[in-house]
Amino acid sequence: MGTIKNGFWKLGFILSPNEFGDFVKYCRELEIEFNYQRGEDIQEEYTKFYNSLTSDKQPRNYLKQGSISYITVNSFVCSLNVKDTIGFIINPANMVHWTHYREAVRIQGWAVQITLQKGVSVDREDEKGKYFTYEDIQLHSPKSYPLYLQVISYIKSITKPLRFKAHNIDDIEEINPAVRISEQVAIDLANSWIFKNCEFEMIS
């Protein structure tokens, strides 16, 4: 442990609203508090994200330009705060680009990810002047990473990797995004407008 390049540990996931509510309860048992950036109810805002993703109707934020369809799902961002410890953030996963025959679909905010920074910025000074480096978070907040592992272990215990089939120009390919989903989410996604319109076939 010492000076490092900054980065993040991250786990992408999608839970149903009820499962997310249980996740919030579990975290609070660990004395982790959720703080939504705009102050609204956490459960209500997560449900908006989930319903936007799994709706059986065409998304409100849908745009087709040429051969590419753009979909923006209601974003969900919140911080998970721990007393005297560096906490975590839940934010949207990166945009995805999936094929649909000779066309493609790009989806923004389609999953969430829980992240923990790997480094802490430390100010330094030498004969050349002032600068900063990143030091391992475990030097500054030793409880953060073990707690993060505990939290993501809970998520992993009720989810499995998302796998589905998509049509490309000549064949069918298996898509394996770095996201975990529960059994209920697999059912809801399979019945969503996005999956049906793009002819995605759920594997797991």
Contacts in CASP RR format, 6 or more apart in sequence:
PFRMAT RR
TARGET T0000
AUTHOR 0000-0000-0000
METHOD contacts of the structure
MODEL  1
MGTIKNGFWKLGFILSPNEFGDFVKYCRELEIEFNYQRGEDIQEEYTKFY
NSLTSDKQPRNYLKQGSISYITVNSFVCSLNVKDTIGFIINPANMVHWTH
YREAVRIQGWAVQITLQKGVSVDREDEKGKYFTYEDIQLHSPKSYPLYLQ
VISYIKSITKPLRFKAHNIDDIEEINPAVRISEQVAIDLANSWIFKNCEF
EMIS
1 135 0 8 1.000
1 136 0 8 1.000
1 138 0 8 1.000
1 139 0 8 1.000
2 135 0 8 1.000
2 136 0 8 1.000
2 139 0 8 1.000
3 133 0 8 1.000
3 134 0 8 1.000
3 135 0 8 1.000
4 118 0 8 1.000
4 119 0 8 1.000
4 134 0 8 1.000
4 135 0 8 1.000
4 136 0 8 1.000
5 134 0 8 1.000
6 117 0 8 1.000
6 118 0 8 1.000
6 119 0 8 1.000
6 121 0 8 1.000
6 134 0 8 1.000
7 117 0 8 1.000
7 118 0 8 1.000
7 119 0 8 1.000
8 115 0 8 1.000
8 116 0 8 1.000
8 117 0 8 1.000
8 118 0 8 1.000
9 115 0 8 1.000
9 116 0 8 1.000
9 118 0 8 1.000
9 145 0 8 1.000
9 148 0 8 1.000
10 113 0 8 1.000
10 114 0 8 1.000
10 115 0 8 1.000
10 116 0 8 1.000
11 113 0 8 1.000
11 114 0 8 1.000
11 152 0 8 1.000
11 155 0 8 1.000
11 156 0 8 1.000
11 180 0 8 1.000
12 93 0 8 1.000
12 111 0 8 1.000
12 112 0 8 1.000
12 113 0 8 1.000
12 114 0 8 1.000
12 178 0 8 1.000
12 179 0 8 1.000
12 180 0 8 1.000
13 111 0 8 1.000
13 112 0 8 1.000
13 113 0 8 1.000
13 114 0 8 1.000
13 155 0 8 1.000
13 159 0 8 1.000
13 179 0 8 1.000
13 180 0 8 1.000
13 181 0 8 1.000
14 50 0 8 1.000
14 53 0 8 1.000
14 111 0 8 1.000
14 112 0 8 1.000
14 162 0 8 1.000
14 179 0 8 1.000
14 180 0 8 1.000
14 181 0 8 1.000
14 182 0 8 1.000
14 185 0 8 1.000
14 189 0 8 1.000
15 23 0 8 1.000
15 155 0 8 1.000
15 158 0 8 1.000
15 159 0 8 1.000
15 181 0 8 1.000
15 182 0 8 1.000
15 185 0 8 1.000
16 50 0 8 1.000
16 182 0 8 1.000
16 184 0 8 1.000
16 185 0 8 1.000
16 188 0 8 1.000
17 43 0 8 1.000
17 46 0 8 1.000
17 47 0 8 1.000
17 50 0 8 1.000
18 184 0 8 1.000
19 158 0 8 1.000
19 182 0 8 1.000
19 184 0 8 1.000
19 185 0 8 1.000
20 43 0 8 1.000
20 46 0 8 1.000
20 50 0 8 1.000
21 43 0 8 1.000
21 46 0 8 1.000
23 154 0 8 1.000
23 155 0 8 1.000
24 34 0 8 1.000
24 42 0 8 1.000
24 43 0 8 1.000
26 154 0 8 1.000
27 34 0 8 1.000
27 80 0 8 1.000
27 151 0 8 1.000
28 34 0 8 1.000
30 147 0 8 1.000
30 150 0 8 1.000
30 151 0 8 1.000
31 82 0 8 1.000
31 83 0 8 1.000
32 80 0 8 1.000
32 81 0 8 1.000
32 82 0 8 1.000
32 87 0 8 1.000
32 88 0 8 1.000
32 147 0 8 1.000
32 151 0 8 1.000
33 80 0 8 1.000
33 81 0 8 1.000
33 82 0 8 1.000
34 42 0 8 1.000
34 78 0 8 1.000
34 79 0 8 1.000
34 80 0 8 1.000
34 81 0 8 1.000
35 78 0 8 1.000
35 79 0 8 1.000
35 80 0 8 1.000
35 81 0 8 1.000
36 42 0 8 1.000
36 45 0 8 1.000
36 77 0 8 1.000
36 78 0 8 1.000
37 77 0 8 1.000
37 78 0 8 1.000
37 79 0 8 1.000
38 45 0 8 1.000
42 78 0 8 1.000
45 76 0 8 1.000
45 78 0 8 1.000
46 76 0 8 1.000
48 74 0 8 1.000
48 76 0 8 1.000
49 73 0 8 1.000
49 74 0 8 1.000
49 75 0 8 1.000
49 76 0 8 1.000
49 112 0 8 1.000
50 188 0 8 1.000
51 74 0 8 1.000
52 59 0 8 1.000
52 60 0 8 1.000
52 73 0 8 1.000
52 74 0 8 1.000
53 73 0 8 1.000
53 74 0 8 1.000
53 110 0 8 1.000
53 189 0 8 1.000
53 192 0 8 1.000
53 194 0 8 1.000
54 185 0 8 1.000
54 188 0 8 1.000
54 189 0 8 1.000
54 191 0 8 1.000
54 192 0 8 1.000
55 192 0 8 1.000
55 193 0 8 1.000
56 191 0 8 1.000
56 192 0 8 1.000
56 193 0 8 1.000
56 196 0 8 1.000
57 193 0 8 1.000
58 193 0 8 1.000
58 197 0 8 1.000
59 71 0 8 1.000
59 72 0 8 1.000
59 73 0 8 1.000
59 193 0 8 1.000
59 194 0 8 1.000
61 71 0 8 1.000
61 72 0 8 1.000
61 73 0 8 1.000
62 69 0 8 1.000
62 70 0 8 1.000
62 71 0 8 1.000
63 69 0 8 1.000
63 70 0 8 1.000
64 70 0 8 1.000
67 102 0 8 1.000
67 103 0 8 1.000
67 104 0 8 1.000
68 103 0 8 1.000
68 104 0 8 1.000
68 105 0 8 1.000
68 106 0 8 1.000
69 100 0 8 1.000
69 103 0 8 1.000
69 104 0 8 1.000
69 105 0 8 1.000
69 106 0 8 1.000
69 198 0 8 1.000
70 105 0 8 1.000
70 106 0 8 1.000
70 108 0 8 1.000
71 105 0 8 1.000
71 106 0 8 1.000
71 107 0 8 1.000
71 108 0 8 1.000
71 110 0 8 1.000
71 194 0 8 1.000
72 107 0 8 1.000
72 108 0 8 1.000
72 109 0 8 1.000
73 92 0 8 1.000
73 107 0 8 1.000
73 108 0 8 1.000
73 109 0 8 1.000
73 110 0 8 1.000
75 91 0 8 1.000
75 92 0 8 1.000
75 109 0 8 1.000
76 90 0 8 1.000
76 91 0 8 1.000
76 92 0 8 1.000
76 112 0 8 1.000
77 89 0 8 1.000
77 90 0 8 1.000
77 91 0 8 1.000
77 92 0 8 1.000
78 89 0 8 1.000
78 90 0 8 1.000
79 87 0 8 1.000
79 88 0 8 1.000
79 89 0 8 1.000
79 90 0 8 1.000
80 87 0 8 1.000
80 88 0 8 1.000
80 89 0 8 1.000
80 90 0 8 1.000
80 114 0 8 1.000
80 151 0 8 1.000
81 87 0 8 1.000
82 143 0 8 1.000
82 144 0 8 1.000
82 147 0 8 1.000
85 141 0 8 1.000
85 143 0 8 1.000
85 144 0 8 1.000
85 147 0 8 1.000
86 116 0 8 1.000
86 117 0 8 1.000
86 120 0 8 1.000
86 137 0 8 1.000
86 140 0 8 1.000
86 141 0 8 1.000
86 144 0 8 1.000
87 116 0 8 1.000
87 141 0 8 1.000
87 144 0 8 1.000
87 147 0 8 1.000
88 114 0 8 1.000
88 115 0 8 1.000
88 116 0 8 1.000
88 144 0 8 1.000
88 148 0 8 1.000
88 151 0 8 1.000
89 114 0 8 1.000
89 115 0 8 1.000
89 116 0 8 1.000
90 112 0 8 1.000
90 113 0 8 1.000
90 114 0 8 1.000
90 115 0 8 1.000
91 112 0 8 1.000
91 113 0 8 1.000
91 115 0 8 1.000
92 108 0 8 1.000
92 109 0 8 1.000
92 110 0 8 1.000
92 111 0 8 1.000
92 112 0 8 1.000
92 113 0 8 1.000
93 109 0 8 1.000
93 110 0 8 1.000
93 111 0 8 1.000
93 112 0 8 1.000
93 113 0 8 1.000
93 179 0 8 1.000
95 106 0 8 1.000
95 107 0 8 1.000
95 108 0 8 1.000
95 109 0 8 1.000
95 110 0 8 1.000
96 106 0 8 1.000
96 107 0 8 1.000
96 110 0 8 1.000
96 177 0 8 1.000
97 104 0 8 1.000
97 105 0 8 1.000
97 106 0 8 1.000
98 104 0 8 1.000
98 105 0 8 1.000
98 106 0 8 1.000
98 107 0 8 1.000
98 166 0 8 1.000
98 175 0 8 1.000
98 198 0 8 1.000
98 200 0 8 1.000
99 166 0 8 1.000
99 167 0 8 1.000
99 168 0 8 1.000
99 169 0 8 1.000
99 173 0 8 1.000
100 166 0 8 1.000
100 167 0 8 1.000
100 198 0 8 1.000
100 199 0 8 1.000
101 167 0 8 1.000
101 168 0 8 1.000
101 169 0 8 1.000
102 169 0 8 1.000
105 194 0 8 1.000
105 198 0 8 1.000
107 194 0 8 1.000
111 177 0 8 1.000
111 179 0 8 1.000
114 148 0 8 1.000
114 151 0 8 1.000
114 152 0 8 1.000
114 155 0 8 1.000
116 137 0 8 1.000
116 144 0 8 1.000
116 145 0 8 1.000
116 148 0 8 1.000
117 137 0 8 1.000
118 134 0 8 1.000
118 136 0 8 1.000
118 137 0 8 1.000
119 134 0 8 1.000
119 135 0 8 1.000
119 136 0 8 1.000
119 137 0 8 1.000
120 134 0 8 1.000
120 135 0 8 1.000
120 136 0 8 1.000
120 137 0 8 1.000
120 139 0 8 1.000
120 140 0 8 1.000
120 141 0 8 1.000
121 132 0 8 1.000
121 133 0 8 1.000
121 134 0 8 1.000
122 132 0 8 1.000
122 133 0 8 1.000
122 134 0 8 1.000
122 135 0 8 1.000
123 130 0 8 1.000
123 131 0 8 1.000
123 132 0 8 1.000
124 130 0 8 1.000
124 131 0 8 1.000
124 132 0 8 1.000
124 133 0 8 1.000
125 131 0 8 1.000
137 144 0 8 1.000
137 145 0 8 1.000
138 144 0 8 1.000
138 145 0 8 1.000
155 180 0 8 1.000
156 180 0 8 1.000
158 182 0 8 1.000
159 180 0 8 1.000
159 181 0 8 1.000
159 182 0 8 1.000
159 185 0 8 1.000
160 180 0 8 1.000
160 181 0 8 1.000
160 182 0 8 1.000
160 183 0 8 1.000
160 204 0 8 1.000
161 176 0 8 1.000
161 179 0 8 1.000
161 180 0 8 1.000
161 204 0 8 1.000
162 176 0 8 1.000
162 177 0 8 1.000
162 179 0 8 1.000
162 180 0 8 1.000
162 181 0 8 1.000
162 186 0 8 1.000
162 204 0 8 1.000
163 174 0 8 1.000
163 175 0 8 1.000
163 176 0 8 1.000
163 202 0 8 1.000
163 203 0 8 1.000
163 204 0 8 1.000
164 174 0 8 1.000
164 175 0 8 1.000
164 195 0 8 1.000
164 200 0 8 1.000
164 201 0 8 1.000
164 202 0 8 1.000
164 203 0 8 1.000
165 172 0 8 1.000
165 173 0 8 1.000
165 174 0 8 1.000
165 175 0 8 1.000
165 200 0 8 1.000
165 201 0 8 1.000
165 203 0 8 1.000
166 172 0 8 1.000
166 173 0 8 1.000
166 175 0 8 1.000
166 198 0 8 1.000
166 199 0 8 1.000
166 200 0 8 1.000
166 201 0 8 1.000
167 199 0 8 1.000
172 201 0 8 1.000
174 203 0 8 1.000
175 200 0 8 1.000
181 189 0 8 1.000
186 202 0 8 1.000
186 204 0 8 1.000
189 195 0 8 1.000
189 202 0 8 1.000
190 202 0 8 1.000
194 200 0 8 1.000
195 202 0 8 1.000
END
